Each structure stands twice: as C-alpha cells, then as structure tokens.
Amino acid sequence: MASESLLKTYTNSDALALAEMVRKGDATPAELVEAAITVIEQLNPKLNAVIHKLYDMGRDRAATIDRTAPFAGVPWLLKELASSWEGAPLTNSSSYFRNLVATNDSEAVRRMKAAGLVLLGKSNAPENGWSISTEPKLYGATVNPWNADITAGGSSGGAAAAVASRMVPISEASDGAGSIRIPASCCGVVGLKPSRGRITLSPSGDYWYGGAYFFCITRTVRDAAAYLDAVAGALPGDPYTPPSPAEPWLDLSARAPRKLRVAYSVTPPNGTPIDPQVKAAVEATARTLESLGHTVEEHDMPLDGNRAWEVYTRMTCAYTAALFDWLEPLVGRSVTPEDVEPVTWAIIERGRAISGMQHVTDIEEIRQIARAIVGDLYPYDLFVAPTLTQLPRPVGYYDMSETDVDRYNAKWTDSAFAFPFNMSGQPAISLPLAWSKEDIPIGVQLIGRYGDEATVLAASTQLEKEMPWRNRRPPVSA
C-alpha cells in the first residue's frame, strides 16, 4: 500500500516527473507500481477503464527497470487492440479472440520496455476499435470521469479515462479515424496522432494503408514529446518514412516556435453544424496564437467530407474482412455472427462483398484525397480545427448492435475534422483548451505538415502555458 504522500505526488505528477524521481532515488519503480495499483483499485470500479489487471507482471518488471531510462518505472496501460506484449491478453475486445494471449512483443512494445514503462494492465476499447465510444459488449462501457452520462470517446476511451482520472500519467492509444484525439477531447487530456510511418508497425506491414496510427495519451505536452523520442523510428522495408529532426522532440517542444502562418476553420467539411461552444473554443485558440505573434487567418477545407468518409469506410470494411481471415489460424475456426457484435459482422459481410477492382479503386481515391488535403494546407505551418464538432454524445449513441453499416457510419459526422488527417498522414494533436458551461472538456486540434511534429509540439507547449489545463480534474479522479 502506497503512502499518502507518495499517492499525492503520484497523482500530481506527469510521467517525466515520476521518472525523474526514480533517477534521483526519491522513489522506486516498485513504489510507483503500488501507488498506481492503489489508484486503479479505487477508481476503476467507477470507470471501467482497465479491463485486464496485470499487477503481478508489473511488480516483476519493476524489479528489473533501468533507472536511467526516460520513463523509468512509470506505470503504463496497453490498449486492448493490436499491440502485443508477451504474456498479456490480446482480445481486440472481441469474443472471437477472447482466449488469445500475446506470444511475443511487437517492435513498438520492445521500445516501450526499453523506455522503462511498466505494464500494469490493458485499457478498454470497443470491439476491433471501430467506434468513437468505448462500450464493448465483452467488457462493458468505460465511463467518462467528467460525466457518467456521456461517452469517454473511442476507440482509446479506456486510456483517456485512466489518464484523466490519474490512474496512470500516460497510456497507449491508437487512431484509425480520430481514436486518439477524440477520447482525449472527451476526457480533457492530450492526444497526439503522429505522422504516417513515424512509428514502425512491425511485425505488421501496414494498417489501413497508412490510416491507422499507434501512440499514447498524456496529460502534458512534454510527455507526448518524450514518448515520441522513445518509440519513433522506421525499420528497413517499412512502407512510409517521414523526415526526422536532428534534435530530440522533447527539446524542440520546449523551444518557442518562429512566427508561424496559421489557418483555422470552424466550418465542418461534411456540411454538418458545429456546436457554438466548440466554435468559440477554436476561435479563442486562434486569437491566442495571434496574440503570441503568429499570423492567423480563417481557411475552410475544400474537402468533400461525405465522399471521403464513404470511400475510407468502404476500404476499412474490406480490410476488416481480410483481418478476420488472417487471424483465423490463431483461433482455430472461422468467425461467426455469434462471435462478434452485430455491426462488426455487418462490416465483415460488406467487406467480403467488395470486389478487388473496387478495393484498388478505393485505395487510389483515398490517396488522391490525401494529396488534395496536404496540398490545400501546405502553405500553412499549422491548421487549427475542432477535434469534435459537437460536445461528447450520450452513452449508447454509437451503438455497435446496429446491423446496417451505412446507418452506423452516418453517426460519425462529429469526427469531420478528425478522420481526414488519418487519410493525409499529417501529425495532429488534440489539446483540452476549453470547457463547456456544463464543465465538459472541449478539445481543439493543431495539425502540422507531414513529418513536422516539432512545430505541432512547440505550439502546443505555448498554448499549454497560455490556456492551461493541467490543474483541472474531473469529479472522478484521485
């Protein structure tokens, strides 16, 4: 059981501060592990953010930590989707995979271990990650620590709720259509989606033709920068390799950027409305950047968001159907409707019905759309936009018991500013820069040029100082 003083320090500190304590000898990895376990046991019954408790694995690992590592001894959660940590469950929140356990480490996990992170559990995610809420039938819904009636976001909702409530200071997350940034917005934390190819997906070759990204959720910008330093890098043969700066991102994030040319938009590219409070948050961010000396102008994306979403989701249907076929040998039998949630089965059936010619055509159109997005925004150093165009929806709004794929996908209109940057490959971060009159977090995105996380992080650090959020805590927190 952790002491009261250590618990207070633990819940007030970001990941880098905790690692510094370990380096100085002010705390041991084992003590941080026990502090995290105490907080998880206190809060998880209320939030359901952690669905696999791996405390014994964490305790064993704490005894072997290199205390000079950048995140030495920092408690960590892995998202229950895709990433393989040897000995940990690997269910993708699906009954079909419920008995699978990882038999080896993925390359990113090897880098997490080298960075000194200590796995204590796995965070909740929707089945197969295909929701912007976290309400899987297998594990139950994750509760938003700010308000139990609204979604914690998805698909990294368990990670965002855990970080916001102070269970852990940093947690793995992934993003196929906004799934890092959206829960970060819903829960009032920081969510960076890095550039395409920034972190190798080995042993996989690719996910969604560059549309899926793996990173983390944090409470501070500097933790995101340091994590990027720890895990970034391609391997020979990777399909995408963005340029890298000569200096660490942590150093660059702390350095005030030069005068930037900034564009912003409060006009959703799919023609849907925007909540007035969300609009006000983006406009306040634009004014703050202007007050910092940057040149700011309004610029709306000339993107047909509805067409882009149609093509992108059709591609994901084909890819999902293939994924279940690829993983069949691990399960030992074919997937059936009883093994998955209704919308997942509908996605699989839709994917199986798509011809090879149609799939190739869709991939080409996605790449052309991506080129158009990048070209349109290239004159700007940063593009500022809402993370979600509406405040977080009620629990149950994104219902995976839906049997009609088109009807289900049509409910994702709030992510009109999120998924385009999965297509384009650009780095995008959601920052908790405003709260609604109901005290609900509102995330604002900063999007940079491909490969330029440095500018995104540096500007984020400026906003962290000018529009601080670190001391804001949800009602359910340690």
N, C-alpha and C positions, 0 to 999 in steps of 0.2 A: 504494500500500500504506500503510495507516494505521500510525502509530507504536504501540509497545506501551503507552505512557502514555495515548494517546487511546483505544485499544481498551479499556483498563481503565476509563477514565472513561465511555466509551460504554455498556459493558455494566452498569455500576453505577448508571446514571442513568435516571430516568424521562423522559418526553417534555418536560415543562415545564423540567426542569433542563437538558436539551440545548438547548432554545430560548433559555434564559437565557444560556447560553454563547455562542450566536450573537449575541444582542443586545449582549453585553458585548465582543464581539470576541475571545473566548477560543478560538473555533473557527469555521470557516466551514461553510456548508452542504455545500460540496464535500468537506470533510474528514469530515463526518458520513456522507455518502454512501459514501465509500471505507471507513470503519470498518464500516458495515452490510454492504457487499458482502463484506468480508473474513470477517465472522462467518457470513453466509449461505453462502459458498463452503465454509467449514469444517464447518458443521453440517448443511446441507441434504441432503448425501448420506446422512446417518444418519436424517433425519427425514421427508424429502419433504413439507415444509410449503409450499414455494414452487414452484409448477408452471409459472409463466411468469416468466422473469427479464427485466426491462425496465431494465437498468442504464443503457443509453445515454439513454433517456428521462429517467431520474433525474439523470444527470450534466448534461444540457441544462437541466433545470428548476432545478437547484441554482444555476446562474449567474444566475438571474432572481429569486431569492427576496427578498421584502420582509422585511428583518431585524427589523422591528417587529411582525410577525405573531405570534399567540400560540404557534404551533407552527413557528416559522421554522426551516426546514432539517431538520426531524425526518423521518427515513426512515419509510416507510409502505408497507403492503401493502393492496391492494384484494382483497376476497374474489371468487373466481371464480363469482359469482352475481349477476346482475341489474344491478348498478351500472355505469354507462357512463362510462369515462374515455377521451376521444377518442384513438384510436390503439392502445388496449390490447385484447387478446383478450376475447371475450365469449361463452364457450362453454357456460356453465352446467354444465361438466364432462360434457357430453354429446356423443357422436359426431355426433349430428344437427346440432349447432351448431358443430362443431369448426373451421370456416373463417370464422366471424364475427369481425369486428373492430368496435369501437365507432366510430361516425362523429361522435359529439358527446358532450358532457358532460351527465350528469343534473344537476339542480339541487343535490343534495347534494354531488356531486363539485366543482361550482363553488365551493361553500363550503369544501370540503376544501382546494382550491387557494388560496383567499383566506386560509385559516388558516396557510398556509406549509408544508403537508405535501408531502413529496417521494416520489412513487411510484417504487418500485424493483422491484415485481413483483406477482404475484397469488397469493393463498394457495389451497391446495387445499380443495375442498368435494365432497360427494357429488353425484351427478347430480341436477340440479333441486333440490338442497338437501333432499331428502326422506329424511334419515336422521339419527340422533343418533350416528353414527360417520362417519368420513371415509375411505371406501375405494372411490372411483370406479374403475370398470373402465378408463376412459380414461387416468387419471393414476396409478393405484396408491394404496395406503394411506398415510396420514400416520401416523407413529409417535409414540406418547406419549413425551415426553422423560423421564418418570419411570420408565417400564417399557415395553419394546417389545412385551410380550405383551398389553397392554390397550389399549382404544380411547383415542384422543385426544379423543373426543367429536365431535359434529357438530351442525349442519352446518358450523359455523365451526371445525372441528378444525385446519385449516392455520394459521389466525390464532392460535388459542390455543397451539399448539405453538411457533410462531415467537416469540410474546411471552414465553412461559415460558422458552425457551432463550436469550433475549436477542438473537435476530436483529434484532428491532425492539422499541421500547418500547411501541408502540401499533399496532393493526391493525384494519381494518374487519371487522365481523361483522354477521350478521343473524339473525333469530329468528322462526320461524313456529310452533314448538311446544317452545321451550326451546333453540334453536340458538345463542344467545349464552351463556346461563347454563350449559348442560350441558358444553360443552367447557371453559369457564372452570373449572368444578368438577373435571373430569378432569385438567386440566393445572396447577391451582393458581394461577390468576390471577383478575382481577376482570372480571366481565361484567355490565354494566347493560343491561337492556331498558327503554327509556324509555316514557313514557305514549303511548297511541294518538294519532297525529296530531302528536306533538311535532316530528317532522322531516318535511318535505314529501316525498312520493314522486314529485313531478313529474319527468319528463313523464307518468308513470303516474298514473291517478286513484286507484288503491287496489290493495292486495294482500290477498286472502283476507278481504275485508270487515273490514279493520282488524286481522286476526290476525297479519300479518307486520310486522316492525319492523327498521329498519336503524340500526346504531350502531357500537360498537367494542369491543375487548378491550384491557385495560391491565394494568399491574402495580400501580398505585396508584389510590386513590380520587380524588385531586385531578386526575389526568389525565382520568378519566372526566368529572368536573365541568367542566373546561376545554373538553373536546371538545363537551360539551353546549352550552356558551356559544357555541362556534364554528359549530355546524351547525344548531341548533334554529331553529324558526320555520315557520309555515304560509304558504302562498301563497293569494291570493284564489281562492275556489272549492274549496279542499281540503275533504273531507267531514268532518274532525274537527279541532277546535281546542281543545286543553287550555288552562287558565289558566296564565299565566306569572308568576313572581315579579318584583318591582320591582328586585331586586338580582341580580348575576351568581351563577350556581350555584357557581362557584369560591369566592366569598366566603362564601356560605351553607354550603357543605360544610365550611368550616374553623371554623364557629361552633358551639359546643356547643348541641344542641337543648334546648328546655324539657323538663320532665318529661313523658315520653311514656307513653301507655297502650299496652302491647304484649301481643299474643297470640302463642302458639306452638302448633304441632301436630307430633306425631310419629306420627300415625295417617293413613296414606295414604287419600285419598277414593275409591280404587277397590278397597279391601279386600285389597290385597296386603301381604306382610310388609315390614318395614323392617330393614335391617342394624343390628345392635346398635351398631356403631361410628358409623354415621350418626346414629342416635338419640342417642347420647352427645354428638355434636358439636352438635346442635341444643339439647340441654338445657344444655350448657356455655355456649352463646351466650346462652340465656335467663337463666342465672344471672349472667353478666357484665353484661348490660343491667340486671338488677335491682340489681347492686352499684353501678352508675352512677347510681342514683336513680330509675330508671323503674319504673312499676307493671307487673308481668308476671303473666299468667295463662295457663293452658292452655285452648285452644279448638280443637275439631276442626271442620273444614268440613262442613256438612250437604249436600255435593255428591255426586251420583251420578256418580262419575268415569268409570265404564264407559259410561254412556249419553252423557255429554258427549263422550267420545272418539269414540264411534260416529258421532255427528252431525257433529262437527268434521271428522273424516277423510272422511266422505262428501261434505261440502261441498268439501274440497280436491281430491277426485277430479274433480268437475265443473269446478272452476276450472282444474285442470291440463289437462284435455282441451281446454278453450277456449283456454288459453295456447298450446298447440302449434298450434292452428288460427290464432290471431292472428299467430304468428311464421312461419307457412308462407311468406308472400311474401319474407321475408328469406333463406330457404334456397332457395326456388325449386321446392320439391316437398313433397309430403305426407310426414309421418313414417311409418316402417315399423317392424316389430318388430326388424329388424336395426340400426336407428339408436339404440336406447335399451336400457337394462338391463331384464331381464325384469319386475321389479316396476313400473318406470315404465310399461312397455307395459300391464301389468295395470291400473294406475291410470287410464291413458288410456281403456282399454276400459270400465272401470267408470264413469268419468265420462260417456262418450258414451251409456251406457245409462240414466242418471238423467234422469227427466222434469223439465221446467220446473217443474211443480207441486211435485214432491218437493224440488227445489233451493230454491224460495222458502220452503217449509215449514221446511227445514233452517236457512236463514238466520234466520228468525224464532225458531226454537227456540234457536239459538246466542245470539241477543240476549237472550232471556229467561233463559237460563242465566247470561249475563254480568251481567245485572241482579241476579240472586239472589246471585252471588258478591260483587259490590260491596256490596249491602245487608247481607249477613252480616258483612262485615269492616269496614263503615263506622264502627262505634263505636271502632275501634282506630286509633291513629296508625301502627302497624307490625304486620305479621304475619310471624312467623319460621317457616321451614319448611325441610326438606331441599331441596337442588337436585335430587339423585337419591336415590331411596330405597335404592339398592344401590351398592356400590363399582363403579367402571368395569368394564364387561363385557370379556371377551376379544375380541381382534381376530377378526372373522368372525361374531360373534354376530348383528349386524344385517346380514343377507345380502340384498343387492339382486338376487341371482339367483333369489330367491323368486318364484314365479308366482302365489301366492294372496295377494291384498291383505289379506284378513282375518287370515290367519296371520301375515303380516309386521307388520301394525299391532298385533297382540296382543303382540308382543315389546317394545312401548314402555311397558310397565307401570311401569318405573322412573321415568318422567317424570310421574308422577301429580301432583306439585306444581309442574310447570313449565308445561304447556300451558294450565291453567285461566286463567292470567294473560295469555296471548295472547288468550283469549276476552274477558276482562273489561276489558282495556285499561289495567290498573294498572301503575305502574312496579315493576320487580323487579330486584334485583341479587344476583348470586352472589359470595360472598366466600370465599376459601380459609382457613377458620378452624380447620381440624383436618387431621391426617394419620393414616392408619390405622397399625396395627402393622407393616404391610408397607411403610410410607413412601409411601403413595398419598394424594394430596390428597383432601379431603372439602369440598365447597362447601356453604355454608349461605345460604339466601335471606332477604332482607329485602324485604317487599312493602309499598308505601305506598298511600295514597289516590290516585285519579286526579288527575294534574296536580301531585302533590306529590313530585317528585324531590328537592326540597330536604331534606325530613326523612329520606328514604332515604339520601341522601349524607352528611348530618351524622351520623346514627347510624353509618353505615359508617366514617366517619373516627374516631369514638370507638372502634369495635371494632378498627380498624387499629392504634390505639395500644395497646389493652389485650390484643389477641390477634394480635400482629404476625406477618406472613408475608414481608415484603419480602426478608429475607436468606436465605430458603430457596431453594435452587437444585436443579433436577433433575440427575441424573447426566449427561445430555446437555445441556450449556449452555456458553456462553462465559464 
